[in-house]
Amino acid sequence: MRYWTAPLAAAAMAMACGGASAQEEIVVGQTMPYSGPLSALSVVGNTHKAFFTRLNEQGGINGRKVKLLSVDDGYSPPKTVEMTRQLVERDNALMIFASLGTPTSAAVHKYLNTKKVPQLFVASGASQWADPKNFPWTMGWQISYPAEARIFARYVLDNLKDAKIAILSQNDDSGKDMVAGFRDGLGEAANRLIVRSVTYEVTDPTVDSQVFDLKASGATVFMNFATPKFAAQAIRRTHEAGWRPTQFVASVSASVATLKPAGAEAGKGIIVTQTLKDPADASWKDDPGVKEYRAFLEKYSPGNNPADGFGTFAYSLAQTLVQVLRQSGGTVTRERIMQEAANLKNLRLPLLLPGIEINTSPTDFNPIKQARLARFTGETFELFGDVIDATMARPAKK
């Protein structure tokens, strides 16, 4: 079993060995929506800036400092292409790390693979990041959107008799992935159980009309597969409209920081998947990983809300990258980076829920395949049930 250990000792040993290579920087590029419709998710980039500042103060990794170039693409694919080209061709970034967004990352998917530049741990659960045969330079990190949706589908089939299901999703690849995974999870029952499915555009001001449309369908189950801004709107509007379905919210919006603003009563009972510990949950207050994370925020990123799940997500992404760099040793090349990223075995990070591990191989670019279900209490999440292997969350074939 491999557990996360602080990088300081390994870095100090490498620096003691001396040599010119020990002074080289590892240049890491990243695009992030610091502006635009998903600017609320820029906490990912801000957490990474703070993380690598601390890492460099501790001596870096294997004797090298990590230089993070995190730039604003405004969640605009053309801007992502422009900024990514600059990072690779002008700034000589060794890799593109944890850039956020499905359409934005898709816009540079082929380019980075053609250039043989690692597109590592994409901050999106789209299924396209796990295609090592056709895109050997791209890897995601989180549980995939289709896998998450299959877990929801399994719960509906097992627990919600005579369900009538309504779906809200974003009109892009991420939304399509969620809907496709959910239908796959329902199997032959999909056409019978799904009574209405609507989409919204990321540029829409609200999803009010979509919510009213879904309510009119008579649905008793609401699959809210929206991004944070629209998920919060839908939760609030559903409650105000007097519609009380069993509601599920996608992991991209399954954060206390997203659900509480929608209203404690409005969000109560919402079901989500979780892979990471929630620092806002009192049951983790004495957990060493959570205590260390809170101490990190207090010193290096005091503006981050500990209850924002995207912070813990970003922190764990960065720890995974450090593990890859540590395994690479003194050979920090693009080829070696991808080789080690595809060789993560039973890796347990401090903020992953117990029983959830990271595993990859040259034919498996899905680092996380497990999750647990949780209900929102109006203040925090309460876990229930066992760890679920998403690869097993499929309906039995008839």
LINRANOR-V886625 format. One record per helix or strand. SS is the DSSP state (helix for helix, strand for strand). FROM is the first residue (numbers start at 1). TO is the last residue. Records with the same first field share a line. If there is no record, write none. Layout:
# LINRANOR-V886625
SS->FROM-TO ; FROM-TO
This chain:
# LINRANOR-V886625
strand->2-3 ; 25-32 ; 61-61 ; 64-72 ; 95-97 ; 100-100 ; 118-120 ; 123-123 ; 138-139 ; 165-170 ; 194-200 ; 221-225 ; 246-249 ; 271-274 ; 276-276 ; 347-348 ; 352-352 ; 358-358 ; 361-361 ; 364-364 ; 370-376 ; 381-389
helix->8-16 ; 20-23 ; 39-57 ; 77-90 ; 102-107 ; 109-114 ; 127-129 ; 145-159 ; 173-193 ; 208-216 ; 228-240 ; 251-253 ; 256-262 ; 264-267 ; 282-284 ; 288-300 ; 309-328 ; 334-341 ; 390-392
